[in-house]
Amino acid sequence: PDLEDAVTKFTDNGDGTYNITLTYPCEGQYVLSIDYNDQPIYQSPFSVIVKGAPSAGKCKIFGPSIDKMKQGLAFSTSQTLQFMVDTTEAGSGYLSCTVSDPTGDPVRVFSNQEDSDGKQIYYLQFDPYDVGQYVTKLFWSNE
């Protein structure tokens, strides 16, 4: 992407510091160079990765527990439920997950995020400890 298309706003704070706001034209990886008195500032240039706005509908949920649910199969209370969420195409954001047991009480969810090969995958699991319906809610940046 071409940084020349970015909208730039400089604000002099009047105390020797400045705020710089950049609005990038599209997603991608940019290189940002900042000079002061024709000299690069410390650690310039900077690598900047721009992602789009959050879009929960682009999250992809999969894994062994999801496959079993799609088949209408039951789970044992001694079985850990595992699933993954691919948020690679969902824009910038964060994943949150809540699980409620059959009485409505919260269940502890273990999660781990992994970024590899350009993919952003969350691994989630929880242990059902009682018979009944568990409600799982996933949110991408509160969507």
Summary of the structure (lengths in Angstrom):
residues: 143
radius of gyration: 22.0
end to end distance: 28.2
largest distance: 69.0
contacts: 311
relative contact order: 0.17
helix: 9%
strand: 45%
